[in-house]
Amino acid sequence: MRHRIPALDGLRAAAAVAVIAHHAGVPGMAWGWLGVDAFFVLSGWLIAGLLIEERTATGRVDLLRFYALRAARLYPALLVAVVLTRLLPTGTGTGHALLTLAYLSDVIRSFSGDVGWLAHTWSLSVEEHFYLAFPLVVLCCRGSRRAIAWVSAAGIVCSLGLALVVDPPWQTYGDLGYFSTPTRCWEILAGCLLAAAGRPRLGPAWRALLGVAAPLLLAGAMVFVITDERRVLVSVLVAAVTAGFIVAAVSGPLPAGWWPLPQLGAVSYGLYLYHPIPLAFLEGAGWPVRLAACIGFAVPTAFASHRWVEQPVRRWARRALVRRGSGGLRFATVRAAARRQVVG
């Protein structure tokens, strides 16, 4: 079973901060959108690993439990963010708010390019589509790691191939290529492939090499992003770097687990959701003000949301599933494992 891994919490925090800096307009942070690529790979690895372990331990996947816990994990903070954006001076329209709650932001952004202050939720929609579909893949493959790996690899080829057709390597991402689920799910499937491969066994030398090489390769990717040019091949490089970092992290401790990154990583979902809200009041302000406002609002709001909104709902959902009689000892065992997971 996977316990909490500080280095991966650190990766989540770093990815969230990069996105925030990008949206705040910090000079030299045009590459901040690469944080989303890292999130996708990590999400695929985490959720696929959880489902595979449940299927291995219990002989089945409790779909109702999985979907219920995912909804309890994701919906409360999303609902808070939608309500807050509706209260802004230039608030999100009712139609866009409802489509966001239906996890269709990716569709809107792919074709119309705008959902107001909820525009960034397109990535949550891509992940939600994955959450809906991948448990069925695990069921159809009967939990076989090899079969899941082959399905994931085939999905990567199809999705990445489509992305390269829609947005050839020599041009920047267009809306359809960047925001749509079919052209971005290859990154999540890369994490699934990594999870299906099983826990790596690396010696200290290889672990140290990966731990050092991953940040250096990421820095190399940034060199290609001089302006906000979202090239598919840069995403491929970042996905590979993230996968290598995950391999190193699960093999042993890495410096990315240093304080305060793990603490921020634990609330990275809230950081990502809430950080654009102050920007509604800061049109024309300089980047230092915008960045300070984003961080100053998002950090305490994310921690408050995590403690008083998200966690209570998750505890209530678990108790409700226990009362439902979801497998007795089996459920208790899997639930204990899930609590130790670093799941979004």
Contacts in CASP RR format, 6 or more apart in sequence:
PFRMAT RR
TARGET T0000
AUTHOR 0000-0000-0000
METHOD contacts of the structure
MODEL  1
MRHRIPALDGLRAAAAVAVIAHHAGVPGMAWGWLGVDAFFVLSGWLIAGL
LIEERTATGRVDLLRFYALRAARLYPALLVAVVLTRLLPTGTGTGHALLT
LAYLSDVIRSFSGDVGWLAHTWSLSVEEHFYLAFPLVVLCCRGSRRAIAW
VSAAGIVCSLGLALVVDPPWQTYGDLGYFSTPTRCWEILAGCLLAAAGRP
RLGPAWRALLGVAAPLLLAGAMVFVITDERRVLVSVLVAAVTAGFIVAAV
SGPLPAGWWPLPQLGAVSYGLYLYHPIPLAFLEGAGWPVRLAACIGFAVP
TAFASHRWVEQPVRRWARRALVRRGSGGLRFATVRAAARRQVVG
1 53 0 8 1.000
1 337 0 8 1.000
1 340 0 8 1.000
2 46 0 8 1.000
2 49 0 8 1.000
2 53 0 8 1.000
2 250 0 8 1.000
2 337 0 8 1.000
2 340 0 8 1.000
2 341 0 8 1.000
2 342 0 8 1.000
3 340 0 8 1.000
4 262 0 8 1.000
4 340 0 8 1.000
4 341 0 8 1.000
4 342 0 8 1.000
5 249 0 8 1.000
5 250 0 8 1.000
5 342 0 8 1.000
6 253 0 8 1.000
6 256 0 8 1.000
6 257 0 8 1.000
6 261 0 8 1.000
6 262 0 8 1.000
7 245 0 8 1.000
7 248 0 8 1.000
7 249 0 8 1.000
7 252 0 8 1.000
7 253 0 8 1.000
7 254 0 8 1.000
7 255 0 8 1.000
7 256 0 8 1.000
7 257 0 8 1.000
8 42 0 8 1.000
8 246 0 8 1.000
8 249 0 8 1.000
8 250 0 8 1.000
8 256 0 8 1.000
8 342 0 8 1.000
9 257 0 8 1.000
9 261 0 8 1.000
9 262 0 8 1.000
9 263 0 8 1.000
9 264 0 8 1.000
9 265 0 8 1.000
9 266 0 8 1.000
9 268 0 8 1.000
9 342 0 8 1.000
10 256 0 8 1.000
10 257 0 8 1.000
10 261 0 8 1.000
10 262 0 8 1.000
10 264 0 8 1.000
10 265 0 8 1.000
11 38 0 8 1.000
11 42 0 8 1.000
11 242 0 8 1.000
11 245 0 8 1.000
11 246 0 8 1.000
11 249 0 8 1.000
11 256 0 8 1.000
12 39 0 8 1.000
12 42 0 8 1.000
12 264 0 8 1.000
12 265 0 8 1.000
12 268 0 8 1.000
12 342 0 8 1.000
12 344 0 8 1.000
13 260 0 8 1.000
13 261 0 8 1.000
13 262 0 8 1.000
13 263 0 8 1.000
13 264 0 8 1.000
13 265 0 8 1.000
13 268 0 8 1.000
13 271 0 8 1.000
14 35 0 8 1.000
14 38 0 8 1.000
14 256 0 8 1.000
14 261 0 8 1.000
15 35 0 8 1.000
15 36 0 8 1.000
15 38 0 8 1.000
15 39 0 8 1.000
15 42 0 8 1.000
15 268 0 8 1.000
16 35 0 8 1.000
16 264 0 8 1.000
16 265 0 8 1.000
16 268 0 8 1.000
16 271 0 8 1.000
16 272 0 8 1.000
16 275 0 8 1.000
17 264 0 8 1.000
17 271 0 8 1.000
18 29 0 8 1.000
18 31 0 8 1.000
18 32 0 8 1.000
18 33 0 8 1.000
18 34 0 8 1.000
18 35 0 8 1.000
19 32 0 8 1.000
19 33 0 8 1.000
19 35 0 8 1.000
19 36 0 8 1.000
19 120 0 8 1.000
19 272 0 8 1.000
19 275 0 8 1.000
20 271 0 8 1.000
20 275 0 8 1.000
20 291 0 8 1.000
20 294 0 8 1.000
20 295 0 8 1.000
20 298 0 8 1.000
21 29 0 8 1.000
21 32 0 8 1.000
21 291 0 8 1.000
22 29 0 8 1.000
22 30 0 8 1.000
22 31 0 8 1.000
22 32 0 8 1.000
22 33 0 8 1.000
23 120 0 8 1.000
23 275 0 8 1.000
23 276 0 8 1.000
23 279 0 8 1.000
23 294 0 8 1.000
24 279 0 8 1.000
24 287 0 8 1.000
24 290 0 8 1.000
24 291 0 8 1.000
24 294 0 8 1.000
25 287 0 8 1.000
25 290 0 8 1.000
25 291 0 8 1.000
26 287 0 8 1.000
26 291 0 8 1.000
27 287 0 8 1.000
30 225 0 8 1.000
30 226 0 8 1.000
30 227 0 8 1.000
30 228 0 8 1.000
30 229 0 8 1.000
31 221 0 8 1.000
31 222 0 8 1.000
31 225 0 8 1.000
33 228 0 8 1.000
33 230 0 8 1.000
34 218 0 8 1.000
34 221 0 8 1.000
34 222 0 8 1.000
34 225 0 8 1.000
34 234 0 8 1.000
34 235 0 8 1.000
34 238 0 8 1.000
35 238 0 8 1.000
36 123 0 8 1.000
37 187 0 8 1.000
37 235 0 8 1.000
37 238 0 8 1.000
37 239 0 8 1.000
37 242 0 8 1.000
38 238 0 8 1.000
38 242 0 8 1.000
39 123 0 8 1.000
39 127 0 8 1.000
39 272 0 8 1.000
40 123 0 8 1.000
40 126 0 8 1.000
40 127 0 8 1.000
40 184 0 8 1.000
40 187 0 8 1.000
40 188 0 8 1.000
40 239 0 8 1.000
41 187 0 8 1.000
41 188 0 8 1.000
41 190 0 8 1.000
41 191 0 8 1.000
41 194 0 8 1.000
41 239 0 8 1.000
41 242 0 8 1.000
41 243 0 8 1.000
41 246 0 8 1.000
42 191 0 8 1.000
42 242 0 8 1.000
42 246 0 8 1.000
43 127 0 8 1.000
43 130 0 8 1.000
43 188 0 8 1.000
43 191 0 8 1.000
43 344 0 8 1.000
44 130 0 8 1.000
44 134 0 8 1.000
44 188 0 8 1.000
44 189 0 8 1.000
44 190 0 8 1.000
44 191 0 8 1.000
44 192 0 8 1.000
44 195 0 8 1.000
45 191 0 8 1.000
45 192 0 8 1.000
45 194 0 8 1.000
45 195 0 8 1.000
45 243 0 8 1.000
45 246 0 8 1.000
46 195 0 8 1.000
46 341 0 8 1.000
46 342 0 8 1.000
46 343 0 8 1.000
46 344 0 8 1.000
47 130 0 8 1.000
47 131 0 8 1.000
47 134 0 8 1.000
47 192 0 8 1.000
47 343 0 8 1.000
48 134 0 8 1.000
48 138 0 8 1.000
48 148 0 8 1.000
48 152 0 8 1.000
48 191 0 8 1.000
48 192 0 8 1.000
48 195 0 8 1.000
48 196 0 8 1.000
49 195 0 8 1.000
50 337 0 8 1.000
50 338 0 8 1.000
50 341 0 8 1.000
50 343 0 8 1.000
51 61 0 8 1.000
51 66 0 8 1.000
51 134 0 8 1.000
51 135 0 8 1.000
51 138 0 8 1.000
52 138 0 8 1.000
52 143 0 8 1.000
52 145 0 8 1.000
52 148 0 8 1.000
52 195 0 8 1.000
52 196 0 8 1.000
53 334 0 8 1.000
53 337 0 8 1.000
54 60 0 8 1.000
54 61 0 8 1.000
54 62 0 8 1.000
54 66 0 8 1.000
54 334 0 8 1.000
54 337 0 8 1.000
55 61 0 8 1.000
55 138 0 8 1.000
55 139 0 8 1.000
55 142 0 8 1.000
55 143 0 8 1.000
56 143 0 8 1.000
57 330 0 8 1.000
57 333 0 8 1.000
57 334 0 8 1.000
57 337 0 8 1.000
58 330 0 8 1.000
58 333 0 8 1.000
58 334 0 8 1.000
61 135 0 8 1.000
61 138 0 8 1.000
61 139 0 8 1.000
62 326 0 8 1.000
62 327 0 8 1.000
62 331 0 8 1.000
62 334 0 8 1.000
63 135 0 8 1.000
63 139 0 8 1.000
64 326 0 8 1.000
65 321 0 8 1.000
65 326 0 8 1.000
65 331 0 8 1.000
66 135 0 8 1.000
67 131 0 8 1.000
67 132 0 8 1.000
67 135 0 8 1.000
68 317 0 8 1.000
68 320 0 8 1.000
68 321 0 8 1.000
69 314 0 8 1.000
69 317 0 8 1.000
69 318 0 8 1.000
69 321 0 8 1.000
69 338 0 8 1.000
70 131 0 8 1.000
71 317 0 8 1.000
72 313 0 8 1.000
72 314 0 8 1.000
72 316 0 8 1.000
72 317 0 8 1.000
73 310 0 8 1.000
73 314 0 8 1.000
73 343 0 8 1.000
73 344 0 8 1.000
74 124 0 8 1.000
74 128 0 8 1.000
74 269 0 8 1.000
75 101 0 8 1.000
75 313 0 8 1.000
76 305 0 8 1.000
76 309 0 8 1.000
76 310 0 8 1.000
76 313 0 8 1.000
77 269 0 8 1.000
77 270 0 8 1.000
77 273 0 8 1.000
77 305 0 8 1.000
77 306 0 8 1.000
77 309 0 8 1.000
77 310 0 8 1.000
78 100 0 8 1.000
78 101 0 8 1.000
78 121 0 8 1.000
78 124 0 8 1.000
78 273 0 8 1.000
79 101 0 8 1.000
80 273 0 8 1.000
80 305 0 8 1.000
80 309 0 8 1.000
81 118 0 8 1.000
81 121 0 8 1.000
81 270 0 8 1.000
81 273 0 8 1.000
81 274 0 8 1.000
81 277 0 8 1.000
82 92 0 8 1.000
82 97 0 8 1.000
82 100 0 8 1.000
82 101 0 8 1.000
82 118 0 8 1.000
84 274 0 8 1.000
84 277 0 8 1.000
85 91 0 8 1.000
85 92 0 8 1.000
85 97 0 8 1.000
85 116 0 8 1.000
85 117 0 8 1.000
85 118 0 8 1.000
85 277 0 8 1.000
85 280 0 8 1.000
86 92 0 8 1.000
86 93 0 8 1.000
86 94 0 8 1.000
86 97 0 8 1.000
88 117 0 8 1.000
88 277 0 8 1.000
88 280 0 8 1.000
88 281 0 8 1.000
89 280 0 8 1.000
89 281 0 8 1.000
90 116 0 8 1.000
90 117 0 8 1.000
90 280 0 8 1.000
91 116 0 8 1.000
91 117 0 8 1.000
91 280 0 8 1.000
92 100 0 8 1.000
92 115 0 8 1.000
92 116 0 8 1.000
92 117 0 8 1.000
92 118 0 8 1.000
93 116 0 8 1.000
96 108 0 8 1.000
96 115 0 8 1.000
96 116 0 8 1.000
96 118 0 8 1.000
97 118 0 8 1.000
99 105 0 8 1.000
99 107 0 8 1.000
99 108 0 8 1.000
99 115 0 8 1.000
100 115 0 8 1.000
100 118 0 8 1.000
100 121 0 8 1.000
100 125 0 8 1.000
103 124 0 8 1.000
103 125 0 8 1.000
103 128 0 8 1.000
103 129 0 8 1.000
104 125 0 8 1.000
105 115 0 8 1.000
105 118 0 8 1.000
105 119 0 8 1.000
105 121 0 8 1.000
105 122 0 8 1.000
105 124 0 8 1.000
105 125 0 8 1.000
106 122 0 8 1.000
106 123 0 8 1.000
106 125 0 8 1.000
106 126 0 8 1.000
106 129 0 8 1.000
106 179 0 8 1.000
106 180 0 8 1.000
106 181 0 8 1.000
106 184 0 8 1.000
107 125 0 8 1.000
107 180 0 8 1.000
108 114 0 8 1.000
108 115 0 8 1.000
108 122 0 8 1.000
109 115 0 8 1.000
109 119 0 8 1.000
109 122 0 8 1.000
109 175 0 8 1.000
109 179 0 8 1.000
110 175 0 8 1.000
110 176 0 8 1.000
110 177 0 8 1.000
110 179 0 8 1.000
110 180 0 8 1.000
111 175 0 8 1.000
111 176 0 8 1.000
113 119 0 8 1.000
113 175 0 8 1.000
113 179 0 8 1.000
115 121 0 8 1.000
115 122 0 8 1.000
117 276 0 8 1.000
117 277 0 8 1.000
117 279 0 8 1.000
117 280 0 8 1.000
119 276 0 8 1.000
120 272 0 8 1.000
120 273 0 8 1.000
120 276 0 8 1.000
121 273 0 8 1.000
122 179 0 8 1.000
124 273 0 8 1.000
125 181 0 8 1.000
126 180 0 8 1.000
126 181 0 8 1.000
126 184 0 8 1.000
126 185 0 8 1.000
126 188 0 8 1.000
127 188 0 8 1.000
129 181 0 8 1.000
129 185 0 8 1.000
130 181 0 8 1.000
130 185 0 8 1.000
130 188 0 8 1.000
134 192 0 8 1.000
137 148 0 8 1.000
137 151 0 8 1.000
138 148 0 8 1.000
141 147 0 8 1.000
141 148 0 8 1.000
141 151 0 8 1.000
145 196 0 8 1.000
145 197 0 8 1.000
145 198 0 8 1.000
146 196 0 8 1.000
148 192 0 8 1.000
148 196 0 8 1.000
149 193 0 8 1.000
149 196 0 8 1.000
149 197 0 8 1.000
152 189 0 8 1.000
152 190 0 8 1.000
152 191 0 8 1.000
152 192 0 8 1.000
152 193 0 8 1.000
152 196 0 8 1.000
153 189 0 8 1.000
153 193 0 8 1.000
155 185 0 8 1.000
155 186 0 8 1.000
155 189 0 8 1.000
156 186 0 8 1.000
156 189 0 8 1.000
156 190 0 8 1.000
156 193 0 8 1.000
158 186 0 8 1.000
159 182 0 8 1.000
159 183 0 8 1.000
159 184 0 8 1.000
159 185 0 8 1.000
159 186 0 8 1.000
159 189 0 8 1.000
160 186 0 8 1.000
160 232 0 8 1.000
160 236 0 8 1.000
161 186 0 8 1.000
162 182 0 8 1.000
162 183 0 8 1.000
163 177 0 8 1.000
163 183 0 8 1.000
163 184 0 8 1.000
163 186 0 8 1.000
163 232 0 8 1.000
164 232 0 8 1.000
166 174 0 8 1.000
166 176 0 8 1.000
166 177 0 8 1.000
166 183 0 8 1.000
167 173 0 8 1.000
167 174 0 8 1.000
167 176 0 8 1.000
167 177 0 8 1.000
167 178 0 8 1.000
167 183 0 8 1.000
167 232 0 8 1.000
169 231 0 8 1.000
169 232 0 8 1.000
169 233 0 8 1.000
171 231 0 8 1.000
172 228 0 8 1.000
172 229 0 8 1.000
172 230 0 8 1.000
172 231 0 8 1.000
173 230 0 8 1.000
173 231 0 8 1.000
173 232 0 8 1.000
174 230 0 8 1.000
176 183 0 8 1.000
177 183 0 8 1.000
177 184 0 8 1.000
178 184 0 8 1.000
178 230 0 8 1.000
186 239 0 8 1.000
187 235 0 8 1.000
187 239 0 8 1.000
190 239 0 8 1.000
190 243 0 8 1.000
191 243 0 8 1.000
191 246 0 8 1.000
194 243 0 8 1.000
194 246 0 8 1.000
194 247 0 8 1.000
199 250 0 8 1.000
200 247 0 8 1.000
200 250 0 8 1.000
200 251 0 8 1.000
201 251 0 8 1.000
202 210 0 8 1.000
202 247 0 8 1.000
202 248 0 8 1.000
202 251 0 8 1.000
203 251 0 8 1.000
206 248 0 8 1.000
206 251 0 8 1.000
207 248 0 8 1.000
207 251 0 8 1.000
207 252 0 8 1.000
207 254 0 8 1.000
210 244 0 8 1.000
210 245 0 8 1.000
210 247 0 8 1.000
210 248 0 8 1.000
211 245 0 8 1.000
211 248 0 8 1.000
211 254 0 8 1.000
214 241 0 8 1.000
214 242 0 8 1.000
214 244 0 8 1.000
214 245 0 8 1.000
214 248 0 8 1.000
217 237 0 8 1.000
217 240 0 8 1.000
217 241 0 8 1.000
218 238 0 8 1.000
218 241 0 8 1.000
220 237 0 8 1.000
221 234 0 8 1.000
221 237 0 8 1.000
221 238 0 8 1.000
221 241 0 8 1.000
224 231 0 8 1.000
224 234 0 8 1.000
225 231 0 8 1.000
225 234 0 8 1.000
245 254 0 8 1.000
245 256 0 8 1.000
248 254 0 8 1.000
249 256 0 8 1.000
264 271 0 8 1.000
264 299 0 8 1.000
265 271 0 8 1.000
266 306 0 8 1.000
267 299 0 8 1.000
267 302 0 8 1.000
267 303 0 8 1.000
267 305 0 8 1.000
267 306 0 8 1.000
268 302 0 8 1.000
268 344 0 8 1.000
269 302 0 8 1.000
269 310 0 8 1.000
269 344 0 8 1.000
270 298 0 8 1.000
270 301 0 8 1.000
270 302 0 8 1.000
270 305 0 8 1.000
270 306 0 8 1.000
271 298 0 8 1.000
271 299 0 8 1.000
271 302 0 8 1.000
273 302 0 8 1.000
274 297 0 8 1.000
274 298 0 8 1.000
274 301 0 8 1.000
274 302 0 8 1.000
274 305 0 8 1.000
275 294 0 8 1.000
275 295 0 8 1.000
275 297 0 8 1.000
275 298 0 8 1.000
276 294 0 8 1.000
277 297 0 8 1.000
277 298 0 8 1.000
278 290 0 8 1.000
278 293 0 8 1.000
278 294 0 8 1.000
278 296 0 8 1.000
278 297 0 8 1.000
279 290 0 8 1.000
279 293 0 8 1.000
279 294 0 8 1.000
281 293 0 8 1.000
282 289 0 8 1.000
282 290 0 8 1.000
282 293 0 8 1.000
285 293 0 8 1.000
318 335 0 8 1.000
321 331 0 8 1.000
322 328 0 8 1.000
322 331 0 8 1.000
322 332 0 8 1.000
325 331 0 8 1.000
END
